Amino acid sequence: MTRIVYYTAATLNGYLADRNHSLDWLFAVDDTDGPDIAGFMDTMGVFVEGSSTYEWVLKAENLLAEPAKWQQYYGSKPTYVFTSRTLPVPEGADVRFVNGPVADVLDEIKDAAGDLDAWVVGGGDLAGQFLDLGALDELVVTIAPAALVGGAPLLPRNVGADRLKLSAASKHGEFAMLSYAVLSAAASGSAAAGEEARTQP
C-alpha cells in the first residue's frame, strides 16, 4: 500500500526556507556523510510539492535550460504541483499541475505511485493538508545546525504528541534525522482512552 511521507530539512527552530523562499541556509551546511537522499528517492514513486518549492527547484538547478538534469533526479516518475498559476515545465518532465484541494487527487496520487510511496517534498502547508485528511503516514525531518528569524514553517498546524510516535533518530554528518509515524486522530484517541482506562482504580 502506498504511504505518504513528508521528508524535509528544517532549521533548529523549525523553518524550511527563509522569508525570501531561499534555501541558501541549508546549502551552507556541510553535507559530508549527510542523509542518503538518493536512496530515499528510489523508494518513491511520485513527488508532490507546492508552487514555491517547484519554482525554487527549477531555478536552483537551472532545469529549464538543462532539462536533462530533471531526468537524472526524477526519471520518469510524475511530480504533482499544487498551484493556481501557469508554470513552466522542463522538456520531457512529467509534471501534473493541480488547482484544488489535496482530497480531489489523493487517490490519483496513490495510483501514480504504483507499488512505491509518495514523497511530499514541501511546503509545510501542503503537508498539513495531507495531515488534515488523515493521509500523512510518516514525517521525516533532518534538523540542520542553523536557525532563522522567520520564513516558511515546517508544519503550520497544531499537532499534539498523541499524533506523532518517534520511530527512529540518527546522526548523519551535521544533521540529526528524526522519523515519526503519524497516527490518525481516531487511533490516537483510542490509545488515550485505553491508557485512561488502565489507570482508573
Secondary structure, DSSP 8 states (H G I E B T S, - for coil): ---EEEEEEE-TTSEEE-TTS--HHHHTS--TT---HHHHHHTEEEEEEEHHHHHHHHHHTTTTT-THHHHHHHTT--EEEE-SS-----TT--EEEE-S-GGGTHHHHHHHHTTSEEEEEE-HHHHHHHHHTT---EEEEEE-S---SSSEES--S---GGGEEEEEEEEETTEEEEEEEE--HHHHHHHHHHHHHHH--
